[in-house]
Amino acid sequence: MLPLAERLRPKTLNEYIGQKHLVGEGAILRQMIEHGSLSSFILWGPPGVGKTTLARIIAHQLERPFYTLSAVTSGVKEVREVIEKAKRFATMNSGLFGNQESDIAGRKSEVGRAILFIDEIHRFSKSQQDSLLGAVEDGTITLIGATTENPSFEVITPLLSRCQVYVLKHLEKEDLLELLERAMTKDEYIRSLNIDLRETDSLLRYSGGDARKLLNIIELVTNSGAKIIDNETVTKQLQQNPVAYDKDGELHYDIISAFIKSIRGSDPDAALYWLARMVAAGEDPKFIARRLVISASEDIGLANPNAMLVANACFDTLQKIGWPEGRIPLAMATVYLATSQKSNSAYLAINHALELVEKTGNLPVPLHLRNAPTKLMDELGYGQDYQYAHDFPNHFVKQQFMPDALQGTQLWHAQGSPHEQKMAEWMKFLWGK
């Protein structure tokens, strides 16, 4: 028997749950489908919100050839094979309308454009993404990509410029309840079990806006033989079956949280353990590397500025050598950050600064700090009395840099590391504070 998520996969837009901003009445994707004119685009959103399902529905309703590739298992060879199939189909199809009026032929030619759906397109290398450019550009294929990562970082600029990006959101509570109702009343197997659904709080909480995860939990609970679904039953079953969480679900966020907190807490052994858990589960290595860069700036900070260099070097090395060797620089950076002295003074300082800006608004820049590119600005006093620091001993001269209303405000405070203490002593020498 197929999994519940597959049995309930919608086949039309009217069955599709959620993402009303894209497929609701008058929304952009619904209009494209209704008009039969589809442009290449990328669906960016968290797991289990309907990216793959939406692509399949579009292909079905437009009656287009539909090819699916996974960036995890496919390469340039597979991409080229699909493009060749799409070209052959387009050539055959174009002959059907060759003698028609040009406007009719133009509309009908849309039918011949195959749809290529690439799941996890962010995992495609640059060369793999390059292999798509020509076919997307000349219309041989209509590309639909799906990604859980920010396309700005993971998709090459030439391909991104040829695709619109549409953002999908976690399902709302009402969407999840509608899906739950459908599972309990429309699925023949679930309905035959005569389950008594009494409470939904745990189901909604553990699913976290992920439709697939919600259905997986329902399936787990019902397969356990439970005749009642309530908060206690759901919690008990999930605790007994931790594998029910996939690497893109709650466990994904729990483990990365434990990983970062172990680094922050200076426990290299625990940090390595959680790193190994992610590696074994097939976590995206670049996701881990990005979190190391964040930790280096947020948790190690000014106590050891070299941590940022190490984390960035880890990220660069990972992209150069790939997997599985990439686990080694990840481990190296993890141990380095975990054993480094810690400071979050920069993190706190920028937060305080943002709070101050929010509170005080757009205070004017002091005249002596302003540029004077025009004669009028010079006459108004822009830039006058500014003192060039390098003309003075120690390359420093006391002058006002804050807005008038904030003079004397201190946002950054040194913490206990030797490096920051030296910085603080230098500031005290210069400013007397």
SEKE-76614 format. One record per residue (C-alpha): x negated, y, z negated; residue in three letters. Coordinates in steps of 0.05 Angstrom, whole numbers, padded with zeros to 5 digits, always signed. Each point is the difference from the previous one (the first is absolute). Example, Ala and Ser with C-alpha at 12.3 -4.5 7.8 and 13.67 -1.06 7.14 Angstrom:
// residues 2
-00246-00090-00156ALA-00027+00069+00013SER
// end
This chain:
// residues 433
+00000+00000+00000MET-00025+00069+00017LEU-00018+00048-00057PRO+00057+00044-00023LEU-00034+00063+00026ALA-00002-00031+00070GLU+00071-00026-00004ARG+00026+00070-00016LEU-00044+00038+00048ARG+00046+00050+00036PRO+00008-00005+00075LYS+00034+00067+00014THR-00007+00071-00024LEU+00068-00005-00033ASN-00026-00057-00044GLU-00065+00037-00016TYR-00004+00026-00071ILE-00037+00064-00019GLY-00041+00051+00039GLN+00061+00042+00017LYS-00047+00058+00017HIS-00024-00041+00059LEU+00058-00045+00020VAL+00062+00034-00028GLY+00050+00036+00043GLU-00036+00052+00042GLY-00069-00020-00026ALA-00059-00001+00047ILE-00010-00075+00009LEU+00074-00014+00008ARG+00004+00053+00054GLN-00059-00031+00037MET+00033-00068-00003ILE+00068+00025+00021GLU-00030+00039+00059HIS-00044-00059+00019GLY-00063+00043+00003SER-00053-00023-00048LEU-00068+00032-00014SER-00059-00033-00034SER+00000+00010-00075PHE-00030-00024-00066ILE+00042-00019-00060LEU-00036+00018-00064TRP+00029-00023-00066GLY-00007-00047-00059PRO+00011-00075+00006PRO+00069-00029+00005GLY+00037+00062+00026VAL+00018-00027+00069GLY-00056+00019+00048LYS-00003-00068+00036THR+00075-00007-00002THR+00011+00068+00031LEU-00048-00016+00057ALA+00036-00065+00015ARG+00068+00035-00001ILE-00025+00053+00049ILE-00026-00052+00049ALA+00064-00041-00006HIS+00047+00058+00011GLN-00040+00027+00058LEU-00009-00070+00030GLU-00074+00011+00009ARG-00055-00053+00002PRO-00027-00002-00071PHE-00071-00021-00018TYR-00026-00005-00071THR-00072+00002-00023LEU-00028+00000-00070SER-00063+00041-00010ALA-00023-00052-00050VAL-00003-00057+00051THR-00003+00034+00068SER-00057+00035+00037GLY-00015+00035+00065VAL+00010-00065+00039LYS+00071-00008-00024GLU+00016+00073+00013VAL-00024-00005+00072ARG+00040-00063+00011GLU+00064+00035-00023VAL-00015+00060+00044ILE-00009-00045+00060GLU+00067-00034-00014LYS+00033+00068-00007ALA-00030+00023+00066LYS+00026-00061+00037ARG+00069+00009-00029PHE+00001+00074+00017ALA-00021-00015+00072THR+00055-00052+00009MET+00051+00045-00032ASN-00018+00061+00042SER+00017-00038+00063GLY+00071-00008-00023LEU+00012+00075+00005PHE-00046+00020+00056GLY+00055+00021+00048ASN+00043+00037-00051GLN+00006+00074-00010GLU-00061+00028-00036SER+00037+00021-00063ASP+00032-00069-00006ILE-00067-00033+00012ALA-00031+00045-00053GLY+00051-00021-00052ARG-00002-00073+00019LYS-00076-00001-00003SER+00007+00007-00075GLU+00027-00071+00000VAL-00065-00026+00028GLY-00043+00030-00055ARG-00020-00053-00049ALA-00004+00015-00074ILE-00063-00020-00036LEU+00008-00003-00075PHE-00064-00001-00040ILE+00007-00016-00073ASP-00052+00030-00047GLU-00029+00042+00056ILE-00045+00034-00051HIS-00041-00064-00001ARG-00017+00006+00074PHE-00072+00022+00013SER-00017+00060+00044LYS-00014-00045+00059SER+00065-00037-00009GLN+00039+00066-00003GLN-00039+00026+00061ASP+00025-00060+00040SER+00071+00026-00008LEU-00011+00070+00025LEU+00007-00011+00075GLY+00063-00042-00004ALA+00033+00049-00048VAL-00021+00060+00043GLU+00027-00028+00066ASP+00063-00029-00031GLY-00016-00073+00012THR+00020-00013-00072ILE+00039+00038-00053THR-00041-00008-00063LEU+00033-00007-00068ILE-00051-00005-00055GLY+00014-00015-00073ALA-00046+00021-00056THR+00000+00007-00076THR-00061+00046+00004GLU-00003+00073+00020ASN-00007+00000+00077PRO-00041+00064-00004SER-00057-00040-00031PHE+00010-00068+00033GLU+00023+00013+00072VAL-00048+00031+00050ILE+00017+00071+00022THR+00011-00016+00075PRO+00051-00054-00017LEU+00032+00042-00054LEU+00009+00058+00049SER+00040-00047+00045ARG+00047-00023-00055CYS+00050+00033-00045GLN-00006-00020-00073VAL+00064-00015-00038TYR-00002-00008-00076VAL+00042-00054-00033LEU+00018+00005-00074LYS+00011-00049-00056HIS+00072-00023-00001LEU+00046+00039-00046GLU+00039-00033-00056LYS+00064+00002+00042GLU-00037-00034+00058ASP-00025-00055-00045LEU+00069-00011-00030LEU+00029-00005+00070GLU-00053-00052+00018LEU+00013-00038-00064LEU+00074-00002+00015GLU-00014-00025+00070ARG-00045-00056-00027ALA+00051-00023-00051MET+00060+00002+00047THR-00026-00011+00071LYS-00053-00054-00007ASP+00034-00067+00002GLU-00050-00036-00044TYR-00001+00053-00055ILE+00076+00005+00003ARG+00006-00076-00008SER-00038+00003-00067LEU+00056+00041-00032ASN-00051+00044-00036ILE+00028+00047-00053ASP-00034+00068+00011LEU+00006+00037-00066ARG-00057+00050-00002GLU-00043+00033+00054THR-00049+00045-00038ASP-00058-00049+00001SER+00012-00019+00072LEU-00004+00073+00021LEU-00058+00017-00045ARG-00044-00058+00022TYR+00016+00009+00074SER-00026+00071-00002GLY+00037+00023+00062GLY-00025-00060+00040ASP+00057-00038+00035ALA-00041-00062+00014ARG-00023-00003-00072LYS+00071+00006-00025LEU+00022-00058+00044LEU-00061-00041-00021ASN+00019+00010-00074ILE+00072-00020+00013ILE-00025-00063+00035GLU-00049-00016-00056LEU+00054+00007-00054VAL+00053-00039+00038THR-00048-00056+00018ASN-00017-00008-00073SER+00070-00027-00012GLY+00025+00061-00038ALA+00075+00011+00005LYS-00002+00069-00031ILE-00041+00059+00024ILE-00013+00050-00055ASP-00059+00041-00023ASN-00027-00054-00046GLU+00003-00055+00053THR-00036+00043+00052VAL-00055+00022-00048THR-00011-00071-00025LYS-00006-00030+00070GLN-00048+00054+00024LEU-00045-00010-00060GLN-00002-00075+00013GLN-00014+00010+00074ASN-00051+00056+00009PRO-00013-00023+00071VAL+00069+00028+00017ALA-00035+00067+00006TYR-00034+00009+00067ASP-00063+00041+00008LYS+00041+00059+00027ASP+00049+00000-00057GLY-00002+00015-00075GLU-00061-00045-00012LEU-00038+00041+00051HIS+00011+00063-00042TYR-00010-00036-00067ASP-00067-00029+00019ILE-00028+00064+00031ILE+00023+00035-00063SER-00037-00051-00043ALA-00061+00006+00045PHE-00005+00076-00006ILE+00014+00000-00075LYS-00055-00052-00010SER-00049+00046+00036ILE+00025+00059-00041ARG-00008-00041-00063GLY-00072-00019+00018SER+00013-00075+00004ASP-00038-00026+00062PRO+00021-00072-00013ASP+00074+00015+00000ALA-00008+00046+00060ALA-00035-00056+00039LEU+00055-00049-00020TYR+00055+00045+00027TRP-00042+00014+00062LEU-00005-00075+00012ALA+00075-00007-00009ARG+00012+00051+00055MET-00052-00031+00046VAL+00029-00070-00010ALA+00070+00027+00015ALA-00021+00031+00065GLY+00006+00072-00022GLU-00022+00051+00052ASP-00074+00015-00017PRO+00007+00072+00022LYS+00056+00010-00050PHE-00047-00023-00056ILE-00057+00044+00026ALA+00045+00061+00001ARG+00019-00012-00072ARG-00073-00004-00018LEU-00012+00069+00031VAL+00059+00027-00040ILE-00027-00031-00064SER-00069+00029+00013ALA+00028+00070+00002SER+00055-00006-00052GLU-00031-00045-00054ASP-00076+00006+00009ILE+00001+00070+00027GLY-00054+00049-00022LEU-00029-00049-00050ALA-00034-00033+00059ASN+00011+00035+00068PRO-00039-00057+00033ASN+00061-00044-00011ALA+00035+00036+00056MET-00059-00014+00047LEU+00000-00073-00019VAL+00075-00007+00010ALA-00003+00035+00068ASN-00059-00043+00021ALA+00040-00061-00019CYS+00057+00023+00044PHE-00046+00013+00059ASP-00037-00066-00009THR+00065-00038-00003LEU+00021+00029+00067GLN-00066-00018+00031LYS-00009-00071-00023ILE+00072-00023-00006GLY+00026-00060-00037TRP-00017-00045-00038PRO-00069+00032-00013GLU+00037+00064-00019GLY+00016-00031-00067ARG-00073+00011-00021ILE-00002+00077+00006PRO+00069+00001-00033LEU-00028-00039-00059ALA-00062+00044-00003MET+00040+00064-00002ALA+00048-00030-00050THR-00056-00017-00049VAL-00034+00067+00011TYR+00063+00039-00015LEU+00020-00043-00060ALA-00069+00007-00032THR-00006+00074+00014SER+00013+00055-00051GLN+00069+00029+00007LYS+00030+00070+00004SER+00067+00025+00026ASN-00016+00073-00011SER+00006+00018+00075ALA+00066-00039+00003TYR+00028+00038-00060LEU-00027+00067+00026ALA+00035-00004+00068ILE+00065-00021-00035ASN-00005+00060-00047HIS-00016+00045+00059ALA+00062-00024+00038LEU+00043+00010-00061GLU-00028+00071-00007LEU+00015+00015+00074VAL+00070-00027-00008GLU+00010+00044-00061LYS-00032+00065+00024THR+00017-00001+00074GLY-00038+00037+00055ASN-00044+00047-00040LEU-00039+00050+00044PRO-00073-00012+00017VAL-00045+00053-00032PRO-00020+00052+00052LEU-00075-00012-00006HIS+00010-00074+00018LEU+00038+00014+00064ARG-00030+00001+00070ASN+00002+00066+00039ALA+00000-00019+00074PRO+00033+00065+00021THR-00014+00074-00012LYS+00067+00009-00035LEU-00015-00056-00049MET-00068+00031-00015ASP+00033+00067-00013GLU+00049-00033-00047LEU-00058-00027-00042GLY-00001-00072+00023TYR-00066-00031-00019GLY-00028+00062-00034GLN-00041-00010-00063ASP-00009-00074+00014TYR-00068-00023-00025GLN-00038-00054+00039TYR-00022-00051-00051ALA-00064-00020+00036HIS-00027+00070-00008ASP-00004-00008-00075PHE-00043-00042-00048PRO+00022-00072-00005ASN+00044+00014+00060HIS+00054+00026-00047PHE+00033+00065-00019VAL+00060+00009-00045LYS+00062+00025+00037GLN+00074-00014+00002GLN+00023-00059+00042PHE+00068-00015-00030MET+00062+00043+00015PRO+00008+00059-00047ASP+00054-00034-00040ALA-00041-00063-00013LEU-00067+00029-00021GLN-00033-00043-00052GLY+00041-00062+00017THR-00040-00065-00006GLN+00025-00061+00038LEU-00060-00047-00001TRP-00025-00027-00066HIS-00062-00044-00003ALA+00006-00068-00032GLN-00053-00041-00037GLY-00044-00028+00055SER-00072+00026+00004PRO+00010+00025+00071HIS+00060+00042-00019GLU-00033+00025-00063GLN-00057+00027+00043LYS+00052+00033+00045MET+00034+00031-00060ALA-00066+00026-00028GLU-00015+00032+00067TRP+00068+00033+00002MET-00010+00025-00071LYS-00068+00029+00019PHE+00031+00036+00060LEU+00067+00022-00027TRP-00011-00003-00075GLY+00060-00048-00008LYS
// end
